[in-house]
Amino acid sequence: MKQTLGTQLRHLLELLDGAVQDAYTQAGLAYRPRYTPVMRAINEHEPSTIGEIAISAAISQPSATQTVALMIKEGLLSSTSGPGDGRQRLISFDEKGRELLPHLQTCWKATGVAAGDLDDELSSPLSTTLAEAIAALEEKSFAQRIADARAKLLEEIIENQES
């Protein structure tokens, strides 16, 4: 049976994230791969708001909020009130997160080399294919594509019933 796109993507993520998690564990780091986009975003611009992190990390704001909350709980990040508006929170590295960063950067470099090695083995680099898929879905969402396909199928059903 042919696997669907969603099943293939979930399996691919399991293979990739599992290996990355194992690499962190082997390096002696208590760290989750899902934290990486947030860590990289804050490393580029510290302090950052949740909205800035979400944009920089290319993740949804709810995902950024949830991930930052977990990271604060683990002592990797801290949150302070923004200037002028106490509702706005500024997110920064906590001491533990700052100490962890150089070790993570070494892991990230190794992961980058491994990703390049994988790309070299494929008929079309996975990184290129993913970038193209993201761009296409930003142009026309998958939800819109499903709606269009459904409308076309319904149209065909009606045409078949009339003939």
Sequence and secondary structure as in RCSB ss.txt:
>XXXX:A:sequence
MKQTLGTQLRHLLELLDGAVQDAYTQAGLAYRPRYTPVMRAINEHEPSTIGEIAISAAISQPSATQTVALMIKEG
LLSSTSGPGDGRQRLISFDEKGRELLPHLQTCWKATGVAAGDLDDELSSPLSTTLAEAIAALEEKSFAQRIADAR
AKLLEEIIENQES
>XXXX:A:secstr
    HHHHHHHHHHHHHHHHHHHHHHTT    GGGHHHHHHHHHSSSB HHHHHHHHT  HHHHHHHHHHHHHTT
SEEEEE SS TTSEEEEE HHHHHHHHHHHHHHHHHHHHHHHHHHHSSS HHHHHHHHHHHHHHS HHHHHHHHH
HHHHHHHHHHHH 
